[in-house]
Structure formats: C-alpha cells, structure tokens
Amino acid sequence: MQYCIQIYVKLFMAIPNPDVIREHALLQEGPALAPALSAAQRKFDARYADLTLVLALTGVRFGELRGLRVKDVAEVPYPSVVVRRSLPQSGLTGAVIERGTTKSGRVRAVPLSEVVEPVVRAWAAGREGEELLFPAPGGGYLMSSNWRRAVHWDRTCQGRRPHDLRHTAASLWIAAGVDIKTVSAWLGHSTAKLTLDVYGHLMGTDADRAAVSRVNASLRIGPGTSRGRQAPDGGDAAGGQGAGNGR
C-alpha cells in the first residue's frame, strides 16, 4: 500500500500545473502579450491598466503590490522594486491583513524591464518615500476587486485569472533564458525546487537546444542543392540515370 502511495505521489507531482500550461499556451503571442492586455484595459481606466502591466512583468503577488511604498523603487544594482511585505485580503471579510513580511519571510528585489520601469517611475514621481506606491484612487490600500472592476477584467483578461499574471512573468523570464534559481528568487519562492516543479516543463536544457539546432541544420537546404542525394556519376542515388523514366 505504501509503495502504491509513493508511486501515485510521484506521478501526481510529475503533472505540470494546469494553470501554468494554460498560461504557456497563451504566451504563444510572445512578449508583446502583457502590454497588449494592458492596452485593451486602458480604454476603461488607464491608471488601473498600469497595474496589469506591473503584475504581468514583475510577477509580484497582488498583496505584495499593495504593500509597495515609493521608497521600494530602487536603481542599484539595477532598476527594481524591493518587495518587503505582503498585505493580503481576508477571504472572509475582504479586510487587508497587515503583515510586516512577505509570504516567504524574505525581502527580494524584482527587476523592472524597460517596458514597465517608466510606468512604475511615473507612479512614484513627486511623492514621499513612505507613501504607498500604488494607492487606491481615494488614498489608502488598493483593493483587487476595484481593480478588476475598473479594467473590466472579465472582458479583457483573455481567459486568465489575476494570479495567472504571475505565471506570465515567470514564463517570459524562462523563455528569455533566465536560469531557474534567478526566476525563483524574483518570484519569492521558498526554494528553487518549488520553481522547478511548477515551471520545469517550460525549460529546455543546453543539450536540448543544441540537439534542436542540429536537427534544424540537417533540414536546411542550401541554394542550388537538390533534395535528392546525388550519386558520384551525377545520377540519382535511388535509381541511377534511368530513374527518370516515368515511374
């Protein structure tokens, strides 16, 4: 019985996360997908649409986004936001739960790409360091339900849940060749093994990439080269010079 349970667990753990598989399929549109999603929402609420872009290109949890302060925008060693805390909402009351740390208990720096950095800096411009980086329109904590309503999430999400934007960021990083340990650190996972378990199916090894390159090279036909293999006397290797008799 114990052996059967172990086999079941191994098989179950080998199945990729269906949410990530769905997100990987959606990502076939390429890196422009996240800006396109934000652009579709901009006609409803431009500032809230900014948040969709930030979530999709940084991979931060919504509670972490809510807890960011202006002073958390950093330039050294690279443009980033420093995630120090998470402020989730209660599933029962919807009230924001005040926490002084992230889910993993670790502080981390998440890079800002050239696409999202100007958006974050525009939100931070001219404001004090202790102020919330992404406050609600009337001040105070940002509520995810208000954000979803403002951007008409159900109409513009292209089949995603809000949390899937975290998978968007991870999938884009992996597609760009970022190593799994770095992806794990940026996501704030407790271990790189957790990241590998969730996103490992999106990765290819150097051996995989080299093998694909060899296959592509073998299929490549140069200018003026016949598809058939030529015999030493110039005839077709499959049937000699008489092979062109109409068979």
Secondary structure, 3 states (H helix, E strand, C coil): CHHHHHHHHHHHHHCCCHHHHHHHHHHHHCCCHHHHHHHHHHCCCHHHHHHHHHHHHHCCCHHHHHHCEHHHEECCCCCEEEECCCCCECCCCCCECCCCCCCCCCCEEEECCCCCHHHHHHHHCCCCCCCECCCCCCCCCCCHHHHHHHCCHHHHCCCCCCCHHHHHHHHHHHHCCCCHHHHHHHHCCCCHHHHHHHHHHHCCCHHHHHHHHHHHHHHCCCCCCCCCCECCCCCECCCEHHHHCCC
